[in-house]
């Protein structure tokens, strides 16, 4: 998995990398906001943010 990550990282442009970092930071913000209140609504928010982040990164990388 680490080799795959390194290969992907080597092939991305600076703009793509910025988009990936932004998606990750957005996901982390949602997790941080919900960590003290892990009810069903928080779980749904985290799941939604995770899916959105994965979709964004996939779109950026063209996969």
PDBQT receptor file of N, H, CA, C and O in Angstrom, charges set to zero:
ATOM      1  N   UNK A   1       0.829  -1.178   0.000  1.00  0.00    +0.000 N 
ATOM      2  CA  UNK A   1       0.000   0.000   0.000  1.00  0.00    +0.000 C 
ATOM      3  C   UNK A   1       0.877   1.247   0.000  1.00  0.00    +0.000 C 
ATOM      4  O   UNK A   1       0.566   2.231  -0.671  1.00  0.00    +0.000 OA
ATOM      5  N   UNK A   2       1.961   1.203   0.746  1.00  0.00    +0.000 N 
ATOM      6  H   UNK A   2       2.213   0.403   1.291  1.00  0.00    +0.000 HD
ATOM      7  CA  UNK A   2       2.857   2.359   0.784  1.00  0.00    +0.000 C 
ATOM      8  C   UNK A   2       3.449   2.631  -0.593  1.00  0.00    +0.000 C 
ATOM      9  O   UNK A   2       3.573   3.788  -0.996  1.00  0.00    +0.000 OA
ATOM     10  N   UNK A   3       3.814   1.580  -1.315  1.00  0.00    +0.000 N 
ATOM     11  H   UNK A   3       3.713   0.641  -0.988  1.00  0.00    +0.000 HD
ATOM     12  CA  UNK A   3       4.371   1.750  -2.658  1.00  0.00    +0.000 C 
ATOM     13  C   UNK A   3       3.344   2.376  -3.593  1.00  0.00    +0.000 C 
ATOM     14  O   UNK A   3       3.686   3.218  -4.423  1.00  0.00    +0.000 OA
ATOM     15  N   UNK A   4       2.088   1.967  -3.459  1.00  0.00    +0.000 N 
ATOM     16  H   UNK A   4       1.810   1.283  -2.785  1.00  0.00    +0.000 HD
ATOM     17  CA  UNK A   4       1.028   2.556  -4.271  1.00  0.00    +0.000 C 
ATOM     18  C   UNK A   4       0.887   4.039  -3.963  1.00  0.00    +0.000 C 
ATOM     19  O   UNK A   4       0.775   4.859  -4.874  1.00  0.00    +0.000 OA
ATOM     20  N   UNK A   5       0.894   4.379  -2.692  1.00  0.00    +0.000 N 
ATOM     21  H   UNK A   5       0.985   3.712  -1.952  1.00  0.00    +0.000 HD
ATOM     22  CA  UNK A   5       0.813   5.783  -2.294  1.00  0.00    +0.000 C 
ATOM     23  C   UNK A   5       1.958   6.600  -2.849  1.00  0.00    +0.000 C 
ATOM     24  O   UNK A   5       1.759   7.722  -3.315  1.00  0.00    +0.000 OA
ATOM     25  N   UNK A   6       3.156   6.043  -2.801  1.00  0.00    +0.000 N 
ATOM     26  H   UNK A   6       3.317   5.132  -2.422  1.00  0.00    +0.000 HD
ATOM     27  CA  UNK A   6       4.326   6.748  -3.336  1.00  0.00    +0.000 C 
ATOM     28  C   UNK A   6       4.220   6.918  -4.848  1.00  0.00    +0.000 C 
ATOM     29  O   UNK A   6       4.592   7.964  -5.379  1.00  0.00    +0.000 OA
ATOM     30  N   UNK A   7       3.719   5.906  -5.540  1.00  0.00    +0.000 N 
ATOM     31  H   UNK A   7       3.417   5.056  -5.109  1.00  0.00    +0.000 HD
ATOM     32  CA  UNK A   7       3.564   5.996  -6.995  1.00  0.00    +0.000 C 
ATOM     33  C   UNK A   7       2.534   7.051  -7.366  1.00  0.00    +0.000 C 
ATOM     34  O   UNK A   7       2.745   7.828  -8.297  1.00  0.00    +0.000 OA
ATOM     35  N   UNK A   8       1.429   7.080  -6.648  1.00  0.00    +0.000 N 
ATOM     36  H   UNK A   8       1.257   6.449  -5.892  1.00  0.00    +0.000 HD
ATOM     37  CA  UNK A   8       0.399   8.089  -6.908  1.00  0.00    +0.000 C 
ATOM     38  C   UNK A   8       0.949   9.475  -6.620  1.00  0.00    +0.000 C 
ATOM     39  O   UNK A   8       0.768  10.395  -7.418  1.00  0.00    +0.000 OA
ATOM     40  N   UNK A   9       1.620   9.630  -5.484  1.00  0.00    +0.000 N 
ATOM     41  H   UNK A   9       1.768   8.883  -4.836  1.00  0.00    +0.000 HD
ATOM     42  CA  UNK A   9       2.184  10.927  -5.103  1.00  0.00    +0.000 C 
ATOM     43  C   UNK A   9       3.163  11.424  -6.160  1.00  0.00    +0.000 C 
ATOM     44  O   UNK A   9       3.183  12.613  -6.476  1.00  0.00    +0.000 OA
ATOM     45  N   UNK A  10       3.972  10.527  -6.705  1.00  0.00    +0.000 N 
ATOM     46  H   UNK A  10       3.956   9.560  -6.448  1.00  0.00    +0.000 HD
ATOM     47  CA  UNK A  10       4.970  10.913  -7.704  1.00  0.00    +0.000 C 
ATOM     48  C   UNK A  10       4.318  11.393  -8.992  1.00  0.00    +0.000 C 
ATOM     49  O   UNK A  10       4.919  12.164  -9.740  1.00  0.00    +0.000 OA
ATOM     50  N   UNK A  11       3.087  10.942  -9.262  1.00  0.00    +0.000 N 
ATOM     51  H   UNK A  11       2.598  10.315  -8.655  1.00  0.00    +0.000 HD
ATOM     52  CA  UNK A  11       2.432  11.284 -10.514  1.00  0.00    +0.000 C 
ATOM     53  C   UNK A  11       1.450  12.433 -10.449  1.00  0.00    +0.000 C 
ATOM     54  O   UNK A  11       0.835  12.755 -11.466  1.00  0.00    +0.000 OA
ATOM     55  N   UNK A  12       1.272  13.064  -9.303  1.00  0.00    +0.000 N 
ATOM     56  H   UNK A  12       1.772  12.802  -8.477  1.00  0.00    +0.000 HD
ATOM     57  CA  UNK A  12       0.289  14.140  -9.204  1.00  0.00    +0.000 C 
ATOM     58  C   UNK A  12       0.949  15.500  -9.372  1.00  0.00    +0.000 C 
ATOM     59  O   UNK A  12       2.125  15.694  -9.062  1.00  0.00    +0.000 OA
ATOM     60  N   UNK A  13       0.154  16.428  -9.872  1.00  0.00    +0.000 N 
ATOM     61  H   UNK A  13      -0.801  16.271 -10.124  1.00  0.00    +0.000 HD
ATOM     62  CA  UNK A  13       0.640  17.800 -10.001  1.00  0.00    +0.000 C 
ATOM     63  C   UNK A  13       0.444  18.532  -8.677  1.00  0.00    +0.000 C 
ATOM     64  O   UNK A  13      -0.230  18.039  -7.772  1.00  0.00    +0.000 OA
ATOM     65  N   UNK A  14       1.032  19.693  -8.584  1.00  0.00    +0.000 N 
ATOM     66  H   UNK A  14       1.579  20.093  -9.319  1.00  0.00    +0.000 HD
ATOM     67  CA  UNK A  14       0.889  20.496  -7.364  1.00  0.00    +0.000 C 
ATOM     68  C   UNK A  14      -0.579  20.855  -7.123  1.00  0.00    +0.000 C 
ATOM     69  O   UNK A  14      -1.041  20.834  -5.982  1.00  0.00    +0.000 OA
ATOM     70  N   UNK A  15      -1.306  21.181  -8.180  1.00  0.00    +0.000 N 
ATOM     71  H   UNK A  15      -0.931  21.198  -9.107  1.00  0.00    +0.000 HD
ATOM     72  CA  UNK A  15      -2.724  21.532  -8.034  1.00  0.00    +0.000 C 
ATOM     73  C   UNK A  15      -3.529  20.329  -7.549  1.00  0.00    +0.000 C 
ATOM     74  O   UNK A  15      -4.417  20.474  -6.708  1.00  0.00    +0.000 OA
ATOM     75  N   UNK A  16      -3.222  19.143  -8.077  1.00  0.00    +0.000 N 
ATOM     76  H   UNK A  16      -2.502  19.026  -8.760  1.00  0.00    +0.000 HD
ATOM     77  CA  UNK A  16      -3.912  17.934  -7.627  1.00  0.00    +0.000 C 
ATOM     78  C   UNK A  16      -3.602  17.661  -6.162  1.00  0.00    +0.000 C 
ATOM     79  O   UNK A  16      -4.492  17.321  -5.382  1.00  0.00    +0.000 OA
ATOM     80  N   UNK A  17      -2.349  17.809  -5.800  1.00  0.00    +0.000 N 
ATOM     81  H   UNK A  17      -1.626  18.085  -6.433  1.00  0.00    +0.000 HD
ATOM     82  CA  UNK A  17      -1.950  17.574  -4.416  1.00  0.00    +0.000 C 
ATOM     83  C   UNK A  17      -2.649  18.560  -3.482  1.00  0.00    +0.000 C 
ATOM     84  O   UNK A  17      -3.089  18.182  -2.397  1.00  0.00    +0.000 OA
ATOM     85  N   UNK A  18      -2.751  19.813  -3.898  1.00  0.00    +0.000 N 
ATOM     86  H   UNK A  18      -2.394  20.120  -4.780  1.00  0.00    +0.000 HD
ATOM     87  CA  UNK A  18      -3.466  20.808  -3.091  1.00  0.00    +0.000 C 
ATOM     88  C   UNK A  18      -4.929  20.414  -2.904  1.00  0.00    +0.000 C 
ATOM     89  O   UNK A  18      -5.481  20.574  -1.816  1.00  0.00    +0.000 OA
ATOM     90  N   UNK A  19      -5.551  19.904  -3.952  1.00  0.00    +0.000 N 
ATOM     91  H   UNK A  19      -5.102  19.774  -4.836  1.00  0.00    +0.000 HD
ATOM     92  CA  UNK A  19      -6.937  19.462  -3.853  1.00  0.00    +0.000 C 
ATOM     93  C   UNK A  19      -7.099  18.281  -2.917  1.00  0.00    +0.000 C 
ATOM     94  O   UNK A  19      -8.066  18.212  -2.158  1.00  0.00    +0.000 OA
ATOM     95  N   UNK A  20      -6.159  17.354  -2.969  1.00  0.00    +0.000 N 
ATOM     96  H   UNK A  20      -5.374  17.410  -3.586  1.00  0.00    +0.000 HD
ATOM     97  CA  UNK A  20      -6.196  16.188  -2.087  1.00  0.00    +0.000 C 
ATOM     98  C   UNK A  20      -6.029  16.622  -0.635  1.00  0.00    +0.000 C 
ATOM     99  O   UNK A  20      -6.746  16.145   0.245  1.00  0.00    +0.000 OA
ATOM    100  N   UNK A  21      -5.097  17.513  -0.388  1.00  0.00    +0.000 N 
ATOM    101  H   UNK A  21      -4.515  17.900  -1.103  1.00  0.00    +0.000 HD
ATOM    102  CA  UNK A  21      -4.886  18.008   0.974  1.00  0.00    +0.000 C 
ATOM    103  C   UNK A  21      -6.128  18.743   1.470  1.00  0.00    +0.000 C 
ATOM    104  O   UNK A  21      -6.529  18.573   2.621  1.00  0.00    +0.000 OA
ATOM    105  N   UNK A  22      -6.738  19.558   0.612  1.00  0.00    +0.000 N 
ATOM    106  H   UNK A  22      -6.412  19.697  -0.323  1.00  0.00    +0.000 HD
ATOM    107  CA  UNK A  22      -7.949  20.284   1.001  1.00  0.00    +0.000 C 
ATOM    108  C   UNK A  22      -9.081  19.315   1.341  1.00  0.00    +0.000 C 
ATOM    109  O   UNK A  22      -9.804  19.528   2.315  1.00  0.00    +0.000 OA
ATOM    110  N   UNK A  23      -9.241  18.257   0.553  1.00  0.00    +0.000 N 
ATOM    111  H   UNK A  23      -8.653  18.083  -0.238  1.00  0.00    +0.000 HD
ATOM    112  CA  UNK A  23     -10.280  17.257   0.835  1.00  0.00    +0.000 C 
ATOM    113  C   UNK A  23     -10.015  16.575   2.166  1.00  0.00    +0.000 C 
ATOM    114  O   UNK A  23     -10.941  16.336   2.941  1.00  0.00    +0.000 OA
ATOM    115  N   UNK A  24      -8.758  16.263   2.431  1.00  0.00    +0.000 N 
ATOM    116  H   UNK A  24      -8.006  16.457   1.801  1.00  0.00    +0.000 HD
ATOM    117  CA  UNK A  24      -8.402  15.613   3.689  1.00  0.00    +0.000 C 
ATOM    118  C   UNK A  24      -8.651  16.539   4.877  1.00  0.00    +0.000 C 
ATOM    119  O   UNK A  24      -9.147  16.098   5.914  1.00  0.00    +0.000 OA
ATOM    120  N   UNK A  25      -8.312  17.809   4.733  1.00  0.00    +0.000 N 
ATOM    121  H   UNK A  25      -7.909  18.167   3.891  1.00  0.00    +0.000 HD
ATOM    122  CA  UNK A  25      -8.528  18.762   5.826  1.00  0.00    +0.000 C 
ATOM    123  C   UNK A  25     -10.016  18.961   6.099  1.00  0.00    +0.000 C 
ATOM    124  O   UNK A  25     -10.422  19.093   7.254  1.00  0.00    +0.000 OA
ATOM    125  N   UNK A  26     -10.830  18.984   5.048  1.00  0.00    +0.000 N 
ATOM    126  H   UNK A  26     -10.501  18.877   4.110  1.00  0.00    +0.000 HD
ATOM    127  CA  UNK A  26     -12.273  19.103   5.226  1.00  0.00    +0.000 C 
ATOM    128  C   UNK A  26     -12.815  17.901   5.987  1.00  0.00    +0.000 C 
ATOM    129  O   UNK A  26     -13.624  18.050   6.903  1.00  0.00    +0.000 OA
ATOM    130  N   UNK A  27     -12.368  16.715   5.606  1.00  0.00    +0.000 N 
ATOM    131  H   UNK A  27     -11.711  16.594   4.861  1.00  0.00    +0.000 HD
ATOM    132  CA  UNK A  27     -12.780  15.498   6.309  1.00  0.00    +0.000 C 
ATOM    133  C   UNK A  27     -12.352  15.561   7.766  1.00  0.00    +0.000 C 
ATOM    134  O   UNK A  27     -13.131  15.222   8.656  1.00  0.00    +0.000 OA
ATOM    135  N   UNK A  28     -11.129  15.987   8.016  1.00  0.00    +0.000 N 
ATOM    136  H   UNK A  28     -10.496  16.262   7.293  1.00  0.00    +0.000 HD
ATOM    137  CA  UNK A  28     -10.635  16.063   9.389  1.00  0.00    +0.000 C 
ATOM    138  C   UNK A  28     -11.439  17.070  10.211  1.00  0.00    +0.000 C 
ATOM    139  O   UNK A  28     -11.693  16.840  11.393  1.00  0.00    +0.000 OA
ATOM    140  N   UNK A  29     -11.841  18.185   9.595  1.00  0.00    +0.000 N 
ATOM    141  H   UNK A  29     -11.634  18.372   8.635  1.00  0.00    +0.000 HD
ATOM    142  CA  UNK A  29     -12.672  19.172  10.293  1.00  0.00    +0.000 C 
ATOM    143  C   UNK A  29     -14.000  18.562  10.740  1.00  0.00    +0.000 C 
ATOM    144  O   UNK A  29     -14.451  18.806  11.858  1.00  0.00    +0.000 OA
ATOM    145  N   UNK A  30     -14.622  17.774   9.870  1.00  0.00    +0.000 N 
ATOM    146  H   UNK A  30     -14.255  17.576   8.961  1.00  0.00    +0.000 HD
ATOM    147  CA  UNK A  30     -15.890  17.133  10.226  1.00  0.00    +0.000 C 
ATOM    148  C   UNK A  30     -15.678  16.153  11.370  1.00  0.00    +0.000 C 
ATOM    149  O   UNK A  30     -16.455  16.128  12.324  1.00  0.00    +0.000 OA
ATOM    150  N   UNK A  31     -14.636  15.353  11.276  1.00  0.00    +0.000 N 
ATOM    151  H   UNK A  31     -14.005  15.373  10.501  1.00  0.00    +0.000 HD
ATOM    152  CA  UNK A  31     -14.353  14.382  12.343  1.00  0.00    +0.000 C 
ATOM    153  C   UNK A  31     -14.097  15.104  13.659  1.00  0.00    +0.000 C 
ATOM    154  O   UNK A  31     -14.636  14.712  14.695  1.00  0.00    +0.000 OA
ATOM    155  N   UNK A  32     -13.282  16.149  13.630  1.00  0.00    +0.000 N 
ATOM    156  H   UNK A  32     -12.844  16.467  12.789  1.00  0.00    +0.000 HD
ATOM    157  CA  UNK A  32     -12.977  16.899  14.854  1.00  0.00    +0.000 C 
ATOM    158  C   UNK A  32     -14.234  17.509  15.472  1.00  0.00    +0.000 C 
ATOM    159  O   UNK A  32     -14.384  17.524  16.694  1.00  0.00    +0.000 OA
ATOM    160  N   UNK A  33     -15.134  18.010  14.630  1.00  0.00    +0.000 N 
ATOM    161  H   UNK A  33     -15.012  17.998  13.638  1.00  0.00    +0.000 HD
ATOM    162  CA  UNK A  33     -16.354  18.642  15.130  1.00  0.00    +0.000 C 
ATOM    163  C   UNK A  33     -17.311  17.627  15.747  1.00  0.00    +0.000 C 
ATOM    164  O   UNK A  33     -18.104  17.973  16.622  1.00  0.00    +0.000 OA
ATOM    165  N   UNK A  34     -17.240  16.395  15.301  1.00  0.00    +0.000 N 
ATOM    166  H   UNK A  34     -16.595  16.114  14.590  1.00  0.00    +0.000 HD
ATOM    167  CA  UNK A  34     -18.203  15.387  15.744  1.00  0.00    +0.000 C 
ATOM    168  C   UNK A  34     -17.641  14.410  16.765  1.00  0.00    +0.000 C 
ATOM    169  O   UNK A  34     -18.393  13.597  17.302  1.00  0.00    +0.000 OA
ATOM    170  N   UNK A  35     -16.352  14.461  17.050  1.00  0.00    +0.000 N 
ATOM    171  H   UNK A  35     -15.741  15.122  16.614  1.00  0.00    +0.000 HD
ATOM    172  CA  UNK A  35     -15.716  13.431  17.876  1.00  0.00    +0.000 C 
ATOM    173  C   UNK A  35     -16.286  13.359  19.293  1.00  0.00    +0.000 C 
ATOM    174  O   UNK A  35     -16.307  12.285  19.893  1.00  0.00    +0.000 OA
ATOM    175  N   UNK A  36     -16.741  14.475  19.828  1.00  0.00    +0.000 N 
ATOM    176  H   UNK A  36     -16.724  15.348  19.341  1.00  0.00    +0.000 HD
ATOM    177  CA  UNK A  36     -17.284  14.473  21.186  1.00  0.00    +0.000 C 
ATOM    178  C   UNK A  36     -18.766  14.107  21.235  1.00  0.00    +0.000 C 
ATOM    179  O   UNK A  36     -19.346  13.995  22.315  1.00  0.00    +0.000 OA
ATOM    180  N   UNK A  37     -19.369  13.924  20.081  1.00  0.00    +0.000 N 
ATOM    181  H   UNK A  37     -18.899  14.015  19.204  1.00  0.00    +0.000 HD
ATOM    182  CA  UNK A  37     -20.803  13.644  20.011  1.00  0.00    +0.000 C 
ATOM    183  C   UNK A  37     -21.047  12.534  18.991  1.00  0.00    +0.000 C 
ATOM    184  O   UNK A  37     -21.621  12.771  17.929  1.00  0.00    +0.000 OA
ATOM    185  N   UNK A  38     -20.612  11.335  19.319  1.00  0.00    +0.000 N 
ATOM    186  H   UNK A  38     -20.145  11.142  20.182  1.00  0.00    +0.000 HD
ATOM    187  CA  UNK A  38     -20.677  10.242  18.358  1.00  0.00    +0.000 C 
ATOM    188  C   UNK A  38     -22.032   9.531  18.373  1.00  0.00    +0.000 C 
ATOM    189  O   UNK A  38     -22.133   8.349  18.700  1.00  0.00    +0.000 OA
ATOM    190  N   UNK A  39     -23.063  10.287  18.011  1.00  0.00    +0.000 N 
ATOM    191  H   UNK A  39     -22.981  11.248  17.745  1.00  0.00    +0.000 HD
ATOM    192  CA  UNK A  39     -24.383   9.702  17.860  1.00  0.00    +0.000 C 
ATOM    193  C   UNK A  39     -24.608   9.341  16.390  1.00  0.00    +0.000 C 
ATOM    194  O   UNK A  39     -23.687   9.434  15.578  1.00  0.00    +0.000 OA
ATOM    195  N   UNK A  40     -25.806   8.939  16.058  1.00  0.00    +0.000 N 
ATOM    196  H   UNK A  40     -26.553   8.863  16.717  1.00  0.00    +0.000 HD
ATOM    197  CA  UNK A  40     -26.100   8.519  14.685  1.00  0.00    +0.000 C 
ATOM    198  C   UNK A  40     -25.890   9.657  13.687  1.00  0.00    +0.000 C 
ATOM    199  O   UNK A  40     -25.384   9.440  12.586  1.00  0.00    +0.000 OA
ATOM    200  N   UNK A  41     -26.280  10.867  14.080  1.00  0.00    +0.000 N 
ATOM    201  H   UNK A  41     -26.691  11.043  14.975  1.00  0.00    +0.000 HD
ATOM    202  CA  UNK A  41     -26.107  12.023  13.198  1.00  0.00    +0.000 C 
ATOM    203  C   UNK A  41     -24.625  12.281  12.927  1.00  0.00    +0.000 C 
ATOM    204  O   UNK A  41     -24.242  12.589  11.798  1.00  0.00    +0.000 OA
ATOM    205  N   UNK A  42     -23.799  12.156  13.957  1.00  0.00    +0.000 N 
ATOM    206  H   UNK A  42     -24.110  11.906  14.874  1.00  0.00    +0.000 HD
ATOM    207  CA  UNK A  42     -22.359  12.352  13.792  1.00  0.00    +0.000 C 
ATOM    208  C   UNK A  42     -21.779  11.276  12.891  1.00  0.00    +0.000 C 
ATOM    209  O   UNK A  42     -20.957  11.566  12.021  1.00  0.00    +0.000 OA
ATOM    210  N   UNK A  43     -22.202  10.035  13.096  1.00  0.00    +0.000 N 
ATOM    211  H   UNK A  43     -22.870   9.800  13.803  1.00  0.00    +0.000 HD
ATOM    212  CA  UNK A  43     -21.733   8.940  12.241  1.00  0.00    +0.000 C 
ATOM    213  C   UNK A  43     -22.081   9.198  10.779  1.00  0.00    +0.000 C 
ATOM    214  O   UNK A  43     -21.261   8.972   9.889  1.00  0.00    +0.000 OA
ATOM    215  N   UNK A  44     -23.305   9.673  10.538  1.00  0.00    +0.000 N 
ATOM    216  H   UNK A  44     -23.971   9.856  11.261  1.00  0.00    +0.000 HD
ATOM    217  CA  UNK A  44     -23.731   9.971   9.174  1.00  0.00    +0.000 C 
ATOM    218  C   UNK A  44     -22.913  11.114   8.580  1.00  0.00    +0.000 C 
ATOM    219  O   UNK A  44     -22.549  11.064   7.405  1.00  0.00    +0.000 OA
ATOM    220  N   UNK A  45     -22.621  12.138   9.373  1.00  0.00    +0.000 N 
ATOM    221  H   UNK A  45     -22.917  12.179  10.327  1.00  0.00    +0.000 HD
ATOM    222  CA  UNK A  45     -21.819  13.266   8.893  1.00  0.00    +0.000 C 
ATOM    223  C   UNK A  45     -20.410  12.813   8.539  1.00  0.00    +0.000 C 
ATOM    224  O   UNK A  45     -19.859  13.216   7.515  1.00  0.00    +0.000 OA
ATOM    225  N   UNK A  46     -19.831  11.978   9.388  1.00  0.00    +0.000 N 
ATOM    226  H   UNK A  46     -20.278  11.651  10.221  1.00  0.00    +0.000 HD
ATOM    227  CA  UNK A  46     -18.477  11.480   9.129  1.00  0.00    +0.000 C 
ATOM    228  C   UNK A  46     -18.476  10.577   7.897  1.00  0.00    +0.000 C 
ATOM    229  O   UNK A  46     -17.585  10.685   7.056  1.00  0.00    +0.000 OA
ATOM    230  N   UNK A  47     -19.464   9.690   7.783  1.00  0.00    +0.000 N 
ATOM    231  H   UNK A  47     -20.188   9.603   8.467  1.00  0.00    +0.000 HD
ATOM    232  CA  UNK A  47     -19.556   8.819   6.608  1.00  0.00    +0.000 C 
ATOM    233  C   UNK A  47     -19.721   9.636   5.332  1.00  0.00    +0.000 C 
ATOM    234  O   UNK A  47     -19.094   9.341   4.314  1.00  0.00    +0.000 OA
ATOM    235  N   UNK A  48     -20.563  10.663   5.388  1.00  0.00    +0.000 N 
ATOM    236  H   UNK A  48     -21.072  10.903   6.215  1.00  0.00    +0.000 HD
ATOM    237  CA  UNK A  48     -20.766  11.519   4.222  1.00  0.00    +0.000 C 
ATOM    238  C   UNK A  48     -19.507  12.270   3.834  1.00  0.00    +0.000 C 
ATOM    239  O   UNK A  48     -19.172  12.362   2.653  1.00  0.00    +0.000 OA
ATOM    240  N   UNK A  49     -18.814  12.803   4.820  1.00  0.00    +0.000 N 
ATOM    241  H   UNK A  49     -19.087  12.728   5.779  1.00  0.00    +0.000 HD
ATOM    242  CA  UNK A  49     -17.577  13.538   4.545  1.00  0.00    +0.000 C 
ATOM    243  C   UNK A  49     -16.500  12.603   4.010  1.00  0.00    +0.000 C 
ATOM    244  O   UNK A  49     -15.721  12.986   3.136  1.00  0.00    +0.000 OA
ATOM    245  N   UNK A  50     -16.455  11.378   4.532  1.00  0.00    +0.000 N 
ATOM    246  H   UNK A  50     -17.088  11.067   5.241  1.00  0.00    +0.000 HD
ATOM    247  CA  UNK A  50     -15.479  10.402   4.042  1.00  0.00    +0.000 C 
ATOM    248  C   UNK A  50     -15.762  10.051   2.584  1.00  0.00    +0.000 C 
ATOM    249  O   UNK A  50     -14.844  10.004   1.765  1.00  0.00    +0.000 OA
ATOM    250  N   UNK A  51     -17.012   9.808   2.265  1.00  0.00    +0.000 N 
ATOM    251  H   UNK A  51     -17.757   9.846   2.930  1.00  0.00    +0.000 HD
ATOM    252  CA  UNK A  51     -17.385   9.488   0.888  1.00  0.00    +0.000 C 
ATOM    253  C   UNK A  51     -17.066  10.643  -0.051  1.00  0.00    +0.000 C 
ATOM    254  O   UNK A  51     -16.539  10.442  -1.145  1.00  0.00    +0.000 OA
ATOM    255  N   UNK A  52     -17.390  11.850   0.387  1.00  0.00    +0.000 N 
ATOM    256  H   UNK A  52     -17.818  12.013   1.275  1.00  0.00    +0.000 HD
ATOM    257  CA  UNK A  52     -17.114  13.033  -0.432  1.00  0.00    +0.000 C 
ATOM    258  C   UNK A  52     -15.616  13.212  -0.643  1.00  0.00    +0.000 C 
ATOM    259  O   UNK A  52     -15.178  13.545  -1.744  1.00  0.00    +0.000 OA
ATOM    260  N   UNK A  53     -14.835  12.996   0.400  1.00  0.00    +0.000 N 
ATOM    261  H   UNK A  53     -15.190  12.726   1.295  1.00  0.00    +0.000 HD
ATOM    262  CA  UNK A  53     -13.384  13.108   0.290  1.00  0.00    +0.000 C 
ATOM    263  C   UNK A  53     -12.844  12.069  -0.683  1.00  0.00    +0.000 C 
ATOM    264  O   UNK A  53     -12.025  12.388  -1.544  1.00  0.00    +0.000 OA
ATOM    265  N   UNK A  54     -13.298  10.828  -0.547  1.00  0.00    +0.000 N 
ATOM    266  H   UNK A  54     -13.963  10.568   0.153  1.00  0.00    +0.000 HD
ATOM    267  CA  UNK A  54     -12.840   9.767  -1.449  1.00  0.00    +0.000 C 
ATOM    268  C   UNK A  54     -13.206  10.070  -2.896  1.00  0.00    +0.000 C 
ATOM    269  O   UNK A  54     -12.402   9.849  -3.802  1.00  0.00    +0.000 OA
ATOM    270  N   UNK A  55     -14.415  10.574  -3.112  1.00  0.00    +0.000 N 
ATOM    271  H   UNK A  55     -15.068  10.752  -2.376  1.00  0.00    +0.000 HD
ATOM    272  CA  UNK A  55     -14.851  10.919  -4.461  1.00  0.00    +0.000 C 
ATOM    273  C   UNK A  55     -14.013  12.064  -5.027  1.00  0.00    +0.000 C 
ATOM    274  O   UNK A  55     -13.615  12.032  -6.192  1.00  0.00    +0.000 OA
ATOM    275  N   UNK A  56     -13.750  13.064  -4.207  1.00  0.00    +0.000 N 
ATOM    276  H   UNK A  56     -14.073  13.090  -3.261  1.00  0.00    +0.000 HD
ATOM    277  CA  UNK A  56     -12.942  14.202  -4.648  1.00  0.00    +0.000 C 
ATOM    278  C   UNK A  56     -11.545  13.760  -5.039  1.00  0.00    +0.000 C 
ATOM    279  O   UNK A  56     -11.040  14.145  -6.094  1.00  0.00    +0.000 OA
ATOM    280  N   UNK A  57     -10.918  12.954  -4.193  1.00  0.00    +0.000 N 
ATOM    281  H   UNK A  57     -11.328  12.642  -3.336  1.00  0.00    +0.000 HD
ATOM    282  CA  UNK A  57      -9.564  12.473  -4.488  1.00  0.00    +0.000 C 
ATOM    283  C   UNK A  57      -9.582  11.607  -5.746  1.00  0.00    +0.000 C 
ATOM    284  O   UNK A  57      -8.691  11.722  -6.587  1.00  0.00    +0.000 OA
ATOM    285  N   UNK A  58     -10.581  10.748  -5.881  1.00  0.00    +0.000 N 
ATOM    286  H   UNK A  58     -11.305  10.655  -5.197  1.00  0.00    +0.000 HD
ATOM    287  CA  UNK A  58     -10.690   9.924  -7.082  1.00  0.00    +0.000 C 
ATOM    288  C   UNK A  58     -10.840  10.759  -8.336  1.00  0.00    +0.000 C 
ATOM    289  O   UNK A  58     -10.228  10.462  -9.363  1.00  0.00    +0.000 OA
ATOM    290  N   UNK A  59     -11.652  11.804  -8.256  1.00  0.00    +0.000 N 
ATOM    291  H   UNK A  59     -12.149  12.044  -7.422  1.00  0.00    +0.000 HD
ATOM    292  CA  UNK A  59     -11.837  12.698  -9.395  1.00  0.00    +0.000 C 
ATOM    293  C   UNK A  59     -10.536  13.415  -9.741  1.00  0.00    +0.000 C 
ATOM    294  O   UNK A  59     -10.176  13.526 -10.913  1.00  0.00    +0.000 OA
ATOM    295  N   UNK A  60      -9.840  13.895  -8.731  1.00  0.00    +0.000 N 
ATOM    296  H   UNK A  60     -10.132  13.805  -7.779  1.00  0.00    +0.000 HD
ATOM    297  CA  UNK A  60      -8.570  14.592  -8.954  1.00  0.00    +0.000 C 
ATOM    298  C   UNK A  60      -7.566  13.675  -9.636  1.00  0.00    +0.000 C 
ATOM    299  O   UNK A  60      -6.848  14.091 -10.545  1.00  0.00    +0.000 OA
ATOM    300  N   UNK A  61      -7.522  12.425  -9.189  1.00  0.00    +0.000 N 
ATOM    301  H   UNK A  61      -8.105  12.087  -8.450  1.00  0.00    +0.000 HD
ATOM    302  CA  UNK A  61      -6.552  11.473  -9.737  1.00  0.00    +0.000 C 
ATOM    303  C   UNK A  61      -7.043  10.803 -11.017  1.00  0.00    +0.000 C 
ATOM    304  O   UNK A  61      -6.288  10.084 -11.671  1.00  0.00    +0.000 OA
ATOM    305  N   UNK A  62      -8.301  11.036 -11.372  1.00  0.00    +0.000 N 
ATOM    306  H   UNK A  62      -8.914  11.620 -10.840  1.00  0.00    +0.000 HD
ATOM    307  CA  UNK A  62      -8.836  10.466 -12.597  1.00  0.00    +0.000 C 
ATOM    308  C   UNK A  62      -9.134   8.982 -12.508  1.00  0.00    +0.000 C 
ATOM    309  O   UNK A  62      -9.032   8.258 -13.498  1.00  0.00    +0.000 OA
ATOM    310  N   UNK A  63      -9.503   8.532 -11.316  1.00  0.00    +0.000 N 
ATOM    311  H   UNK A  63      -9.585   9.121 -10.512  1.00  0.00    +0.000 HD
ATOM    312  CA  UNK A  63      -9.848   7.108 -11.150  1.00  0.00    +0.000 C 
ATOM    313  C   UNK A  63     -11.297   6.959 -10.754  1.00  0.00    +0.000 C 
ATOM    314  O   UNK A  63     -11.774   5.840 -10.567  1.00  0.00    +0.000 OA
TER     315      UNK A  63
